[in-house]
Amino acid sequence: MTSIRRTALTAVLALVLPLPVAAAAPSLAATPSIAPASHPAPSGSVAALPRPTGPYAAGRDMLHLVDDSRRDPWVPAAGPRRLMVSMYYPARPGSGSPAPYMTTGEARLFLQDRVPGSGIPPEALTAVRTWARADARPLHGRFPLVLLSPGFTFPRALFSSVAEDLASRGYVVALIDHTYETPGVTFPDGRTLPCAICDQPPAGGLPAIARSRAKDASFVIDQLTSRHSPWTYAHLIDRRRIGMAGHSIGGDAAAVTMAADHRLRAGVNMDGTFYVPVPATGLNGRPFLLFGAQSDESPGMDSSWDDAWAGLDGWKRRLTIAGAEHGTFSDLPLLSQAVGRPSPPGAIAPLRGLAITRTYLGDFFDLQLKGKPEPLLDGPSPSEPEVSVQSP
């Protein structure tokens, strides 16, 4: 099994947006839970993200970061490592303007790479309805910081639902696009840089990707917590409460980052193989959540998870979701459903999968970064029958 699961991802994407926008509209209209009548999706949109569950509105900024101390690991000729980060934060209701899902350039390259020749317009993705507001005024206060690292070849936009929900629950969220590891990343100068290693893993293989992402993550923390941070709202961040979650190889990177960077207090791997093993000494007693699809990550299904579980030396849980797929932890299945493509037999419904993902992820960080008791993490719950919980 591979945590990148490129074959599985391609199979899912073959179902995503296979119809013109006009043909998809009736399907969306028949799904009021996706696009509530009181908050309609914009004209031309094929999907709307589910409403965040927390008490706060969510703001979003785009942050361009340049690491002058490090050349790009995949395209050295490009110069210093450059990253685009979507910053989500608790915001004042009604301020700002609707945040687009992704840029036209990102959408075009994503569709070309995953469903070539489909004729699907980029607007099918750029017009996906989000809840975050661009340039929204922030709330007063200080909030924990959570970094999110997408799966390999997954644009950061596919984790918008997760980021919006965490922001609504009182977190600052840094959703990172790891340049040249996704079909396209748009920078402020208007250029959209394509993937450089999607078809051929780099020297050092998959562990090299996880280690590079750990360097990206630590650099992002450096920038956000600096006294002269480039982010306008850096004062919102409580530097003592920082966590990280990642999907697929991003989950592996979360553990690699924790092993190297003691500023991280808690981490989550969402359905990703550990290509870089958890250190034999553990993570210095810090909490870590293993959160995956039952078919992929149940005990005995992925030896790297079994090894990691044995090596983790702090608070730990191993959660698996019945009927989940690799994309369940992202917006991807929701986009497919919005154009009338049913999930595979036995697969969990996209909105249900996202609801479980957001609930448990938020509860984990509430427990570990805010100190709130969260009984849902203690064992099986009648309200979440799809979720199996393994504790020490």
Secondary structure, 3 states (H helix, E strand, C coil): CCCCCHHHHHHHHCCCCCCCHHHHHHHHHCCCCCCCCCCCCCCCCCCECCCCCCCCEEEEEEEEEEEEEEECCCCHHHCEEEEEEEEEEEECCCCCEECCCCCHHHHHHHHHHHCCCCCCCCHHHHCCECCCEECCCECCCCEEEEEEECCCCCCHHHHHHHHHHHHHCCCEEEEEECCCCCCEEECCCCCEEECCCCCCCCCCHHHHHHHHHHHHHHHHHHHHHCCCCCCCCHHHEEEEEEEEEEECHHHHHHHHHHHHCCCCCEEEEECCCCCCCCCCCCCCCCCEEEEEEHHHHCCCCCHHHHHHHHHCCCCEEEEEECCCCHHHHCCHHHHHHHCCCCCCCCCCCHHHHHHHHHHHHHHHHHHHHHCCCCHHHCCCCCCCCCEEEECC
